[in-house]
Amino acid sequence: MTTMEKSLLSGIPSKVDTNVTLGLIKAGRVGPQHLQAIKDLTTFNDERISDWLDISVKTYRSYKKQDHPVIKARIKEQTVMTLSLIKHGIEVFETKERFSEWLTKENFFFDKKAPIDYMNTNSGIKFIDDRLTALEYGDNV
């Protein structure tokens, strides 16, 4: 990760934490730079990321612009949770490429689907994050 990415992620929890997420949103500390960070910290395209956020590609691209005045709270929440998951995944797998590879492979614990298929809901993000924690403690899938 670059110094800028590390700085941006410094306030983002290393594991999905709804209390911290809510605090960041209420404090007004989530903005366009966080939406851009999702793109910068993954190997995925705007279409995939906008699907996770349940918005159009055009809206995602608009939200990433520094001059965008208002980002909906729901999108901010999903953004912080996604960044927390990405941060945790990179810590577990050591690179964004290895984490991305794991996200896209079929997995027994995800009903033989890829974990990435669960990224479009907050509960899905939390479920993926829980699996990352299990991997840290010795699960091998």
C-alpha angles and dihedrals in degrees: 000000000000122000090252092052091048090050092049092048095045092095094041114095118245090230129035106277119173094197093056090042092054091046092053092050095046091048090054092240097133118087148141092299089065092054089050090048091061088059094044095048098048138053092231129111129239091261093059094044093048088052090056089051092044093234133113121269088244091055092047091052091047092050090053091061113101092227095057105123104202133027115184116250091237090058091047090052093049090046095053092045091049092049091049089052092047091048091050092045093052090049091052098042097030096225136051089234094057091044091049090050091053091048092056099045123094110258132197093221091056097055089270091301127117115268088235088070088070097052096096096076133053091233089051091052090050091049091052090047090052089053090052089053090050089052090053089056097049110282107138103208 
